[in-house]
Every structure is written in structure tokens, then in C-alpha cells.
Amino acid sequence: MSADEYLAALRELDVLRGSQQDAAAADAGRRGLLHRDMGALWERLGAQRTALNALAATAVLPPVPDKPYPVARPADPVAEVALATADADAADEGLEQARYLAHRPALLPRWRADERNGLIYGVAGLLSLLAQMTVLAGAAGQPFSEQFAEFAVCLVLPFVAFGAAWLAIGVVSRPRLGGEEARPAHKLVRNPRLGLVVCLSTWVVSWWLGTVYLG
């Protein structure tokens, strides 16, 4: 081997060693990043487990399982960490939703209190109106002196509907784990003015029905 060939071989060997060192440094950097990401991921998972167990204890539910359910994972460690991080992000969103819904009523939890109460008062008012229609239909054709009891019933039914709706709101609108919309449980929103307007407005329809059925 000539001197030139020997020098060329040395240069190639030096380039090869440099490439190997660069590859080793890059691999060490990737391992360092993976170690850092895994450490941060374990911290997030630990915080999630603590928060979920606290929420489960408050809701009188079983704690989070110690061992996760096995799922298929990619062979690439980088892709696996990225997928696990995405799962942790989704778990954070689910935890926030669980916290939000846990402090909301079981009935229509995403509705505002006035919307939900309006629906309850509306159903009670409709039932009251149907009852008044039944009473007025039964009083049709009777003398006016005998219709006094029917009129009295029609006057009372809207108040009965309002009271029933008031009690129903206290049952179905009570938050599961505490105050709704940062309100304590003892300050449950009932919207009494809305309920009175909805329930007592059935008198107008009753009056119109009275003119139709009773003349």
C-alpha cells in the first residue's frame, strides 16, 4: 500500500469515526429527550390519578385501577411517547369535563339554571292547563251557581302547578357534588318569578276556554 492510499484510508476511517460519534451523540440526545418526556409524562399521569381518585372518592365511586388496560402501541419509542402524551392530553380534557359535570345537576347538566327551570315550569303549567280544560269541559252546560266549584278549582290549579314545579326543581336540579355555577347548594336557583308567570298565565287560556265551553 502506497503512502497516498494509506492516507486516504486514514481519512475514510476518521470520517467513519466522526459519523459514528455523531450518531452516538444524536442517539444520546434522543434518549435524553425521551427520558425527559417520560419523566414529565409520569408526573402528569400521577397528578391525573390523584385528581381522579379524589373525584371518585367525593362521588362515592371506586378508585382508578392500578394497572391500565393493555393497548397496542407502536414499536418506535418516540412515537409511543407522543401517543402517550396525546392520551394524557385527552385525559386532562376528560377530567375537566368530569369535574364540570360532577358539579352540575343530573337533569340537563349543560343547560343554564333558568333554561332548565323554565322547562320544568312549562311542563307543570301545561299539566295545569290540561287539568283546567278537563274541569271546564265537565262544567259545560251547568247553571252558573253550580259552576263556582269548577272556577275555584281552575283558580287553584296554577298555584298547585307552581308549587309542584318548585319542589321538582329542588329535587332534579340539585348538583351532584356541590354548588352549580359556583353557587352553594343552599342557594339553588329556582326563578320563582318565571314560574309564576308561566303557571299563572294559564288563567288566560282558562278564561278563553270558559267563554267557549260555558258561554
Buried (B, 14 or more C-beta within 10 A) or exposed (E): EEEEEEEEEEEEEEEEEEEEEEEEEEEEEEEEEBEEBBEEBEEBBEEBBEBBBEBBEEEEEEEBEEEEEEEEEEEEBEEBBEBBBEBBEEBBEEBEEBBEBBBBBEBBBEBEBEEBBBBBBBBBBBBBBEBBBEBBEEBBEEEEEEBEEBBEBBEEBBEBBBEBBBEBBEEEBBBBBBBBEEBEEEEBBBBBEBBBBBBBEBBEBBEEBBEEBBE
